[in-house]
Amino acid sequence: MTPTRTDPLAFLTGQLDALRAAGSFQRLRVLESACDPVSRFDGHEVINLASNNYLGLANHPKLREAAIDAIKHYGVGSGAVRTISGTMRLHMELEERIAAFKNVEACVVFQSGFTANAGTVSAILTASDHIVSDALNHASIIDGCRLSRAKIHVFPHKDAGAAEEKLKALDGVPGRKLLISDGVFSMDGDIGPLPDLVAVAERYGAIMMVDDAHSSGVLGRNGRGTVDHFGLHGRVDIQVGTLSKAVGVLGGYVCGSRDLIDFLYHRARPFLFSTSHPPSVAAACLAAFDILENEPERIDALWNNTRRFKASLRDAGFDTGESQTPITPIIVGDAALAHAFSRALFDNGLLATGIGYPTVPEGRARIRTIVTAAHTAGQLDRAAGIIASVARQMRILP
Ligand SMILES: *Cc1c(COP(=O)(O)O)cnc(C)c1O
Protein backbone atom coordinates (compact mmCIF):
# COMPACT_ATOMS: atom_id res chain seq x y z
CA MET A 1 0.00 0.00 0.00
CA THR A 2 1.37 3.39 -0.97
CA PRO A 3 0.85 5.86 1.85
CA THR A 4 -0.92 9.03 0.71
CA ARG A 5 1.43 11.92 1.04
CA THR A 6 0.49 15.56 1.10
CA ASP A 7 3.00 17.78 -0.69
CA PRO A 8 5.28 19.22 2.02
CA LEU A 9 6.02 22.16 -0.29
CA ALA A 10 2.34 23.09 -0.70
CA PHE A 11 2.90 26.24 1.39
CA LEU A 12 4.90 27.70 -1.51
CA THR A 13 1.79 27.69 -3.69
CA GLY A 14 0.04 29.95 -1.22
CA GLN A 15 2.96 32.34 -1.16
CA LEU A 16 3.05 32.46 -4.97
CA ASP A 17 -0.71 33.14 -5.03
CA ALA A 18 -0.08 36.10 -2.72
CA LEU A 19 2.54 37.42 -5.15
CA ARG A 20 0.08 37.04 -8.02
CA ALA A 21 -2.62 38.86 -6.05
CA ALA A 22 -0.18 41.72 -5.39
CA GLY A 23 0.74 41.95 -9.10
CA SER A 24 4.35 41.05 -8.25
CA PHE A 25 4.58 37.61 -9.83
CA GLN A 26 7.09 37.76 -12.67
CA ARG A 27 7.83 35.49 -15.55
CA LEU A 28 11.46 35.51 -16.63
CA ARG A 29 12.11 37.50 -19.79
CA VAL A 30 14.12 35.32 -22.14
CA LEU A 31 16.97 36.95 -24.09
CA GLU A 32 17.20 35.45 -27.58
CA SER A 33 20.02 37.61 -28.97
CA ALA A 34 23.31 38.92 -27.61
CA CYS A 35 23.01 41.55 -24.89
CA ASP A 36 22.97 44.60 -27.19
CA PRO A 37 21.38 48.10 -27.04
CA VAL A 38 18.46 46.64 -28.99
CA SER A 39 17.98 43.03 -27.91
CA ARG A 40 15.41 40.35 -28.69
CA PHE A 41 13.42 39.16 -25.66
CA ASP A 42 10.56 36.67 -25.99
CA GLY A 43 10.43 37.22 -29.75
CA HIS A 44 10.37 41.04 -29.59
CA GLU A 45 13.09 43.52 -30.53
CA VAL A 46 13.23 46.06 -27.72
CA ILE A 47 15.52 48.87 -26.60
CA ASN A 48 17.37 47.27 -23.70
CA LEU A 49 17.51 49.57 -20.67
CA ALA A 50 17.72 46.68 -18.23
CA SER A 51 21.29 45.41 -18.50
CA ASN A 52 24.40 46.29 -16.50
CA ASN A 53 26.44 46.12 -19.70
CA TYR A 54 27.52 49.75 -19.18
CA LEU A 55 30.30 49.84 -21.77
CA GLY A 56 28.81 47.45 -24.30
CA LEU A 57 31.58 44.92 -23.67
CA ALA A 58 29.34 41.84 -23.22
CA ASN A 59 29.32 41.29 -26.98
CA HIS A 60 32.54 43.09 -27.95
CA PRO A 61 34.56 41.44 -30.75
CA LYS A 62 37.84 41.63 -28.79
CA LEU A 63 36.36 39.90 -25.76
CA ARG A 64 34.70 37.25 -27.92
CA GLU A 65 37.98 36.61 -29.70
CA ALA A 66 39.91 36.34 -26.42
CA ALA A 67 37.35 33.87 -25.06
CA ILE A 68 37.43 31.71 -28.21
CA ASP A 69 41.20 31.73 -28.20
CA ALA A 70 41.31 30.60 -24.57
CA ILE A 71 38.86 27.79 -25.31
CA LYS A 72 41.00 26.61 -28.21
CA HIS A 73 44.13 26.52 -26.05
CA TYR A 74 42.79 25.55 -22.63
CA GLY A 75 39.32 24.06 -23.06
CA VAL A 76 36.10 25.05 -21.36
CA GLY A 77 36.68 24.23 -17.70
CA SER A 78 39.40 24.59 -15.07
CA GLY A 79 38.69 21.21 -13.51
CA ALA A 80 38.87 22.15 -9.84
CA VAL A 81 38.65 24.84 -7.18
CA ARG A 82 41.50 27.34 -7.08
CA THR A 83 43.22 25.75 -4.05
CA ILE A 84 43.32 22.20 -5.44
CA SER A 85 44.39 22.38 -9.10
CA GLY A 86 42.05 24.94 -10.65
CA THR A 87 44.38 27.95 -10.66
CA MET A 88 45.31 28.57 -14.29
CA ARG A 89 47.93 31.00 -15.55
CA LEU A 90 45.08 33.19 -16.89
CA HIS A 91 43.56 33.48 -13.38
CA MET A 92 46.88 34.74 -11.98
CA GLU A 93 47.34 37.14 -14.90
CA LEU A 94 43.89 38.59 -14.32
CA GLU A 95 44.51 39.11 -10.59
CA GLU A 96 47.85 40.80 -11.28
CA ARG A 97 46.25 42.95 -13.97
CA ILE A 98 43.46 44.15 -11.69
CA ALA A 99 45.84 44.85 -8.77
CA ALA A 100 48.00 47.01 -11.06
CA PHE A 101 44.93 48.75 -12.50
CA LYS A 102 43.62 49.58 -9.04
CA ASN A 103 47.09 50.43 -7.72
CA VAL A 104 46.91 48.02 -4.77
CA GLU A 105 49.24 45.27 -3.55
CA ALA A 106 47.08 42.33 -4.50
CA CYS A 107 43.76 41.06 -5.84
CA VAL A 108 41.74 37.86 -5.63
CA VAL A 109 39.09 37.02 -8.22
CA PHE A 110 35.93 35.21 -7.14
CA GLN A 111 33.25 33.49 -9.22
CA SER A 112 30.99 36.53 -8.87
CA GLY A 113 30.62 39.83 -7.08
CA PHE A 114 28.12 38.11 -4.83
CA THR A 115 30.60 35.49 -3.67
CA ALA A 116 33.34 38.14 -3.36
CA ASN A 117 31.26 40.09 -0.82
CA ALA A 118 29.74 37.16 0.99
CA GLY A 119 33.02 35.22 1.07
CA THR A 120 35.14 38.14 2.25
CA VAL A 121 33.03 39.52 5.09
CA SER A 122 32.33 36.04 6.45
CA ALA A 123 36.03 35.10 6.27
CA ILE A 124 37.53 38.06 8.09
CA LEU A 125 35.00 38.52 10.93
CA THR A 126 33.64 36.32 13.71
CA ALA A 127 30.78 36.36 16.20
CA SER A 128 32.73 38.65 18.55
CA ASP A 129 33.05 41.42 15.91
CA HIS A 130 30.87 44.34 14.77
CA ILE A 131 29.69 45.53 11.35
CA VAL A 132 28.37 49.04 10.69
CA SER A 133 26.43 48.82 7.42
CA ASP A 134 24.39 51.19 5.20
CA ALA A 135 20.67 50.34 5.20
CA LEU A 136 20.65 49.95 1.41
CA ASN A 137 23.77 47.81 1.04
CA HIS A 138 23.54 44.98 -1.50
CA ALA A 139 22.11 41.58 -0.54
CA SER A 140 25.51 39.92 -0.94
CA ILE A 141 26.95 42.22 1.75
CA ILE A 142 24.01 41.46 4.02
CA ASP A 143 24.48 37.72 3.51
CA GLY A 144 28.22 38.00 4.19
CA CYS A 145 27.47 39.91 7.40
CA ARG A 146 24.98 37.26 8.52
CA LEU A 147 27.36 34.40 7.68
CA SER A 148 30.11 36.01 9.74
CA ARG A 149 27.78 35.99 12.81
CA ALA A 150 29.21 39.38 13.77
CA LYS A 151 26.79 41.87 15.32
CA ILE A 152 25.24 44.06 12.58
CA HIS A 153 24.54 47.77 13.21
CA VAL A 154 22.60 49.31 10.33
CA PHE A 155 22.78 53.09 9.76
CA PRO A 156 20.26 55.12 7.71
CA HIS A 157 21.15 55.33 4.03
CA LYS A 158 24.24 57.52 3.34
CA ASP A 159 24.16 59.00 6.86
CA ALA A 160 27.86 59.15 7.79
CA GLY A 161 26.97 60.98 11.02
CA ALA A 162 24.77 58.07 12.08
CA ALA A 163 27.57 55.64 11.15
CA GLU A 164 29.88 57.65 13.39
CA GLU A 165 27.37 57.42 16.28
CA LYS A 166 27.30 53.62 15.87
CA LEU A 167 31.08 53.39 15.95
CA LYS A 168 31.32 55.82 18.86
CA ALA A 169 28.92 53.63 20.86
CA LEU A 170 31.19 50.66 20.11
CA ASP A 171 34.34 52.48 21.21
CA GLY A 172 36.05 50.33 23.86
CA VAL A 173 33.72 47.39 23.12
CA PRO A 174 35.86 44.32 22.34
CA GLY A 175 35.93 42.96 18.80
CA ARG A 176 36.91 44.23 15.38
CA LYS A 177 34.81 46.87 13.62
CA LEU A 178 34.00 46.92 9.90
CA LEU A 179 32.39 49.92 8.18
CA ILE A 180 30.87 48.89 4.86
CA SER A 181 29.06 50.65 2.03
CA ASP A 182 28.22 50.25 -1.61
CA GLY A 183 30.13 52.75 -3.77
CA VAL A 184 27.11 53.21 -6.07
CA PHE A 185 23.72 51.94 -4.87
CA SER A 186 22.11 49.62 -7.35
CA MET A 187 18.45 50.62 -7.00
CA ASP A 188 18.78 54.41 -6.77
CA GLY A 189 22.02 55.08 -8.64
CA ASP A 190 23.30 57.39 -5.91
CA ILE A 191 26.92 57.50 -4.76
CA GLY A 192 27.93 56.60 -1.19
CA PRO A 193 29.48 59.39 0.97
CA LEU A 194 32.87 57.71 0.92
CA PRO A 195 35.11 60.62 1.99
CA ASP A 196 33.02 61.04 5.15
CA LEU A 197 32.79 57.29 5.80
CA VAL A 198 36.54 56.85 5.36
CA ALA A 199 37.21 59.66 7.85
CA VAL A 200 34.83 58.03 10.34
CA ALA A 201 36.47 54.63 9.91
CA GLU A 202 39.89 56.17 10.48
CA ARG A 203 38.73 58.02 13.60
CA TYR A 204 37.48 54.80 15.19
CA GLY A 205 40.05 52.35 13.85
CA ALA A 206 37.46 50.45 11.80
CA ILE A 207 38.20 48.40 8.69
CA MET A 208 36.81 50.27 5.66
CA MET A 209 35.20 48.21 2.89
CA VAL A 210 33.55 49.45 -0.32
CA ASP A 211 31.55 47.46 -2.86
CA ASP A 212 32.17 49.03 -6.26
CA ALA A 213 30.02 46.66 -8.33
CA HIS A 214 28.21 49.50 -10.13
CA SER A 215 31.25 51.80 -10.16
CA SER A 216 33.78 49.42 -11.73
CA GLY A 217 34.25 50.68 -15.29
CA VAL A 218 31.89 53.60 -14.61
CA LEU A 219 33.46 55.99 -12.06
CA GLY A 220 37.07 57.10 -11.59
CA ARG A 221 39.88 57.36 -14.14
CA ASN A 222 39.37 54.62 -16.79
CA GLY A 223 36.65 53.18 -14.55
CA ARG A 224 38.85 52.53 -11.51
CA GLY A 225 35.88 52.99 -9.17
CA THR A 226 34.82 55.24 -6.31
CA VAL A 227 38.13 55.16 -4.43
CA ASP A 228 39.76 56.74 -7.48
CA HIS A 229 36.75 59.01 -8.11
CA PHE A 230 37.12 60.53 -4.62
CA GLY A 231 40.94 60.33 -4.43
CA LEU A 232 40.86 57.96 -1.44
CA HIS A 233 43.81 55.81 -2.48
CA GLY A 234 45.35 53.87 0.40
CA ARG A 235 42.47 54.70 2.76
CA VAL A 236 39.99 51.94 1.86
CA ASP A 237 41.19 48.59 3.20
CA ILE A 238 38.96 46.35 1.09
CA GLN A 239 37.70 47.24 -2.39
CA VAL A 240 35.26 44.86 -4.02
CA GLY A 241 34.50 45.09 -7.71
CA THR A 242 32.61 43.08 -10.26
CA LEU A 243 33.55 41.69 -13.64
CA SER A 244 29.89 41.00 -14.46
CA LYS A 245 28.66 44.52 -15.14
CA ALA A 246 30.72 47.13 -17.01
CA VAL A 247 33.50 44.60 -17.60
CA GLY A 248 30.89 42.60 -19.47
CA VAL A 249 31.77 39.05 -18.43
CA LEU A 250 31.40 37.34 -15.03
CA GLY A 251 33.15 37.45 -11.69
CA GLY A 252 34.00 39.55 -8.68
CA TYR A 253 37.23 40.67 -7.13
CA VAL A 254 38.68 41.91 -3.88
CA CYS A 255 41.60 44.34 -3.85
CA GLY A 256 43.74 45.19 -0.85
CA SER A 257 46.95 44.30 0.93
CA ARG A 258 48.95 41.17 0.09
CA ASP A 259 48.07 39.76 3.52
CA LEU A 260 44.34 40.35 3.00
CA ILE A 261 44.47 38.47 -0.29
CA ASP A 262 46.65 35.63 1.08
CA PHE A 263 44.22 35.28 3.98
CA LEU A 264 41.25 35.08 1.59
CA TYR A 265 43.11 32.44 -0.45
CA HIS A 266 43.08 30.37 2.77
CA ARG A 267 39.73 31.21 4.34
CA ALA A 268 37.17 32.57 1.84
CA ARG A 269 34.74 29.71 1.43
CA PRO A 270 33.60 30.34 -2.20
CA PHE A 271 37.29 30.48 -3.18
CA LEU A 272 38.00 27.20 -1.37
CA PHE A 273 34.86 25.25 -2.17
CA SER A 274 33.57 26.33 -5.59
CA THR A 275 35.28 25.75 -8.93
CA SER A 276 37.20 28.59 -10.57
CA HIS A 277 36.19 30.42 -13.74
CA PRO A 278 36.58 28.75 -17.11
CA PRO A 279 39.69 30.08 -18.89
CA SER A 280 37.49 31.87 -21.45
CA VAL A 281 36.04 34.05 -18.67
CA ALA A 282 39.46 35.11 -17.38
CA ALA A 283 40.71 35.76 -20.93
CA ALA A 284 37.67 37.87 -21.84
CA CYS A 285 38.10 39.89 -18.63
CA LEU A 286 41.75 40.54 -19.50
CA ALA A 287 40.65 41.83 -22.92
CA ALA A 288 38.14 44.09 -21.18
CA PHE A 289 40.90 45.68 -19.08
CA ASP A 290 42.81 46.42 -22.32
CA ILE A 291 39.75 48.33 -23.48
CA LEU A 292 39.26 50.16 -20.16
CA GLU A 293 42.87 51.33 -20.26
CA ASN A 294 43.03 52.20 -23.96
CA GLU A 295 39.55 53.44 -24.84
CA PRO A 296 38.43 55.86 -22.12
CA GLU A 297 36.14 57.45 -24.75
CA ARG A 298 33.73 54.57 -24.06
CA ILE A 299 33.29 55.83 -20.53
CA ASP A 300 32.82 59.37 -21.85
CA ALA A 301 30.10 58.06 -24.17
CA LEU A 302 28.41 56.35 -21.21
CA TRP A 303 28.30 59.61 -19.27
CA ASN A 304 27.15 61.66 -22.29
CA ASN A 305 24.32 59.19 -22.79
CA THR A 306 23.51 59.32 -19.09
CA ARG A 307 23.21 63.12 -19.10
CA ARG A 308 21.12 63.12 -22.28
CA PHE A 309 18.68 60.48 -21.05
CA LYS A 310 18.30 61.93 -17.54
CA ALA A 311 17.56 65.35 -19.03
CA SER A 312 14.82 63.87 -21.26
CA LEU A 313 13.20 62.13 -18.29
CA ARG A 314 13.38 65.21 -16.09
CA ASP A 315 11.93 67.38 -18.88
CA ALA A 316 9.06 64.92 -19.21
CA GLY A 317 8.31 65.44 -15.51
CA PHE A 318 9.36 62.12 -13.95
CA ASP A 319 10.57 61.57 -10.38
CA THR A 320 14.04 60.11 -10.95
CA GLY A 321 15.04 60.09 -7.29
CA GLU A 322 18.60 60.79 -6.19
CA SER A 323 20.48 59.21 -9.08
CA GLN A 324 23.99 60.49 -9.92
CA THR A 325 25.00 57.67 -12.27
CA PRO A 326 23.79 55.78 -15.39
CA ILE A 327 21.24 53.98 -13.17
CA THR A 328 18.09 56.10 -13.34
CA PRO A 329 14.96 54.99 -11.48
CA ILE A 330 11.54 56.27 -12.51
CA ILE A 331 9.60 56.16 -9.27
CA VAL A 332 5.86 55.48 -9.49
CA GLY A 333 5.14 54.39 -5.89
CA ASP A 334 2.95 51.30 -6.09
CA ALA A 335 4.57 47.94 -6.92
CA ALA A 336 1.68 46.64 -9.04
CA LEU A 337 1.73 49.90 -11.03
CA ALA A 338 5.51 49.63 -11.55
CA HIS A 339 5.16 46.10 -12.90
CA ALA A 340 2.23 47.09 -15.13
CA PHE A 341 4.26 50.07 -16.41
CA SER A 342 7.18 47.76 -17.22
CA ARG A 343 4.89 45.37 -19.13
CA ALA A 344 3.31 48.21 -21.10
CA LEU A 345 6.75 49.58 -21.99
CA PHE A 346 7.74 46.17 -23.25
CA ASP A 347 4.65 46.04 -25.47
CA ASN A 348 5.81 49.39 -26.87
CA GLY A 349 9.37 48.28 -27.62
CA LEU A 350 11.39 48.93 -24.48
CA LEU A 351 12.69 46.77 -21.64
CA ALA A 352 13.03 48.39 -18.20
CA THR A 353 12.57 46.30 -15.09
CA GLY A 354 9.82 46.92 -12.54
CA ILE A 355 11.16 46.80 -8.98
CA GLY A 356 9.06 46.76 -5.83
CA TYR A 357 9.17 45.81 -2.17
CA PRO A 358 11.26 44.18 -0.66
CA THR A 359 14.01 45.17 -3.13
CA VAL A 360 13.09 48.83 -2.57
CA PRO A 361 11.06 50.32 0.33
CA GLU A 362 7.25 50.08 0.26
CA GLY A 363 5.78 53.04 -1.68
CA ARG A 364 9.02 53.60 -3.65
CA ALA A 365 8.39 51.06 -6.43
CA ARG A 366 9.88 52.04 -9.74
CA ILE A 367 11.09 50.99 -13.09
CA ARG A 368 14.86 51.07 -13.27
CA THR A 369 16.64 52.20 -16.41
CA ILE A 370 20.33 51.79 -17.20
CA VAL A 371 21.83 53.39 -20.29
CA THR A 372 25.05 52.11 -21.83
CA ALA A 373 27.84 53.58 -23.92
CA ALA A 374 26.57 51.51 -26.83
CA HIS A 375 23.12 53.12 -27.09
CA THR A 376 22.82 55.71 -29.85
CA ALA A 377 21.34 59.15 -29.17
CA GLY A 378 18.44 58.18 -31.43
CA GLN A 379 17.71 55.04 -29.42
CA LEU A 380 17.75 56.98 -26.15
CA ASP A 381 15.48 59.73 -27.49
CA ARG A 382 13.09 57.09 -28.80
CA ALA A 383 13.20 55.35 -25.39
CA ALA A 384 12.40 58.57 -23.52
CA GLY A 385 9.51 59.20 -25.92
CA ILE A 386 8.07 55.72 -25.36
CA ILE A 387 8.35 56.06 -21.58
CA ALA A 388 6.59 59.44 -21.56
CA SER A 389 3.77 58.40 -23.87
CA VAL A 390 3.09 55.13 -22.02
CA ALA A 391 3.20 57.02 -18.70
CA ARG A 392 0.60 59.49 -19.97
CA GLN A 393 -1.67 56.67 -21.17
CA MET A 394 -1.37 55.05 -17.73
CA ARG A 395 -1.90 58.37 -15.91
CA ILE A 396 1.55 58.09 -14.29
CA LEU A 397 2.20 61.47 -15.88
CA PRO A 398 -0.61 64.02 -16.18
C1 LIG B 1 25.45 43.21 -8.91
C2 LIG B 1 26.02 43.51 -7.55
C3 LIG B 1 26.79 42.57 -6.89
C4 LIG B 1 26.96 41.17 -7.42
O1 LIG B 1 27.80 41.11 -8.51
P1 LIG B 1 27.76 39.83 -9.47
O2 LIG B 1 29.09 39.84 -10.10
O3 LIG B 1 26.61 39.99 -10.39
O4 LIG B 1 27.57 38.64 -8.55
C5 LIG B 1 27.37 42.93 -5.70
N1 LIG B 1 27.18 44.16 -5.16
C6 LIG B 1 26.42 45.09 -5.77
C7 LIG B 1 26.26 46.44 -5.15
C8 LIG B 1 25.82 44.79 -6.98
O5 LIG B 1 25.04 45.69 -7.58
The ligand as a Gaussian input file, in Angstrom:
#p B3LYP/6-31G(d) Opt

LIG

0 1
 C       25.454000      43.214000      -8.906000
 C       26.023000      43.511000      -7.554000
 C       26.791000      42.569000      -6.888000
 C       26.957000      41.171000      -7.416000
 O       27.805000      41.114000      -8.514000
 P       27.759000      39.825000      -9.469000
 O       29.085000      39.841000     -10.102000
 O       26.610000      39.993000     -10.394000
 O       27.566000      38.642000      -8.553000
 C       27.369000      42.926000      -5.699000
 N       27.177000      44.159000      -5.160000
 C       26.424000      45.088000      -5.770000
 C       26.264000      46.441000      -5.150000
 C       25.818000      44.787000      -6.977000
 O       25.045000      45.694000      -7.579000

